[in-house]
Amino acid sequence: MDEDKRIPYFFLGVGIGVAVGILFAPKSGEETRTLIRSKADESKDYLKRKSEESKDFLKRKSEDLREQAVEAVDKGKSALQRQKEQLAAAVDAGKQAYRESIKEETGFAAD
């Protein structure tokens, strides 16, 4: 019930504040509206500028990340290729060692 009493007092305070603001405003209504309009235009221009700057920043960052991803993939591919080559060389060396051991044991070449 305490909440129910606070709401009307709040609106009464807002109304009194608006009335006092209008009575003691240092400028006429037309000047005040012009000032508000110019400030709104300045704010709009500021937000537009910041939006463009943010857009450019995000574009640059996404391009940087894309380049880093491409480099990482390329490094991964080259590392995989090196591993494949090393494995193939190890398999060939194992085959050669097997052939030589068979040749030594039997005196024949194994194919």
C-alpha positions as CSV (number, residue, x, y, z in Angstrom):
1,M,0.0,0.0,0.0
2,D,3.0,2.3,0.6
3,E,3.9,1.8,-3.1
4,D,0.4,3.0,-4.2
5,K,1.0,6.4,-2.4
6,R,4.4,6.9,-4.0
7,I,3.3,6.8,-7.6
8,P,1.0,9.9,-7.4
9,Y,3.6,11.9,-5.5
10,F,6.1,11.0,-8.2
11,F,3.9,12.3,-11.0
12,L,3.1,15.4,-8.9
13,G,6.8,16.1,-8.5
14,V,7.4,15.7,-12.2
15,G,4.6,18.1,-13.0
16,I,5.9,20.7,-10.5
17,G,9.4,20.3,-12.0
18,V,8.2,20.9,-15.5
19,A,6.1,23.9,-14.5
20,V,9.0,25.5,-12.6
21,G,11.4,24.8,-15.5
22,I,9.0,26.6,-17.9
23,L,8.5,29.5,-15.6
24,F,12.2,30.1,-15.0
25,A,13.5,29.2,-18.5
26,P,16.2,31.7,-19.6
27,K,15.1,31.6,-23.2
28,S,11.8,31.9,-25.1
29,G,10.0,28.9,-26.4
30,E,11.2,29.4,-29.9
31,E,14.8,29.8,-28.8
32,T,14.5,26.7,-26.6
33,R,13.1,24.6,-29.5
34,T,15.8,25.9,-31.8
35,L,18.4,25.0,-29.2
36,I,16.9,21.5,-28.7
37,R,16.7,21.0,-32.5
38,S,20.4,22.0,-33.0
39,K,21.5,19.8,-30.2
40,A,19.5,16.9,-31.6
41,D,21.2,17.5,-35.0
42,E,24.6,17.6,-33.4
43,S,23.8,14.3,-31.6
44,K,22.6,12.7,-34.8
45,D,25.8,13.8,-36.6
46,Y,28.0,12.5,-33.8
47,L,26.2,9.2,-33.7
48,K,26.5,8.9,-37.5
49,R,30.3,9.6,-37.3
50,K,30.8,7.2,-34.5
51,S,28.8,4.6,-36.4
52,E,31.0,5.0,-39.4
53,E,34.1,4.8,-37.3
54,S,32.9,1.6,-35.6
55,K,32.0,0.1,-39.0
56,D,35.4,0.8,-40.4
57,F,37.1,-0.5,-37.2
58,L,35.1,-3.7,-37.4
59,K,35.8,-4.1,-41.1
60,R,39.6,-3.8,-40.5
61,K,39.5,-6.2,-37.6
62,S,37.5,-8.8,-39.5
63,E,40.0,-8.5,-42.4
64,D,42.9,-9.0,-40.0
65,L,41.3,-12.0,-38.4
66,R,40.6,-13.5,-41.9
67,E,44.2,-13.1,-42.8
68,Q,45.3,-14.7,-39.5
69,A,43.0,-17.6,-40.1
70,V,44.3,-18.1,-43.7
71,E,47.9,-18.0,-42.4
72,A,47.0,-20.6,-39.7
73,V,45.4,-22.9,-42.2
74,D,48.4,-22.5,-44.5
75,K,50.8,-23.3,-41.7
76,G,48.7,-26.3,-40.8
77,K,48.7,-27.6,-44.3
78,S,52.5,-27.2,-44.6
79,A,53.0,-29.0,-41.3
80,L,50.8,-31.8,-42.4
81,Q,52.6,-32.1,-45.7
82,R,56.0,-32.3,-43.8
83,Q,54.6,-35.0,-41.6
84,K,53.3,-37.0,-44.6
85,E,56.8,-36.7,-46.2
86,Q,58.5,-37.8,-43.0
87,L,56.2,-40.8,-42.6
88,A,56.7,-41.8,-46.2
89,A,60.4,-41.6,-45.8
90,A,60.2,-43.7,-42.6
91,V,58.1,-46.3,-44.4
92,D,60.6,-46.4,-47.3
93,A,63.5,-46.7,-44.8
94,G,61.7,-49.5,-43.0
95,K,61.1,-51.4,-46.3
96,Q,64.7,-50.9,-47.3
97,A,65.9,-52.2,-44.0
98,Y,63.6,-55.2,-44.2
99,R,64.9,-56.0,-47.7
100,E,68.5,-55.7,-46.6
101,S,67.9,-57.9,-43.5
102,I,66.2,-60.6,-45.7
103,K,69.0,-60.4,-48.2
104,E,71.6,-60.9,-45.5
105,E,69.7,-63.8,-43.9
106,T,68.9,-65.7,-47.1
107,G,71.3,-64.2,-49.6
108,F,68.4,-63.4,-52.0
109,A,66.8,-60.1,-52.8
110,A,63.3,-59.8,-51.4
111,D,60.8,-57.7,-53.4
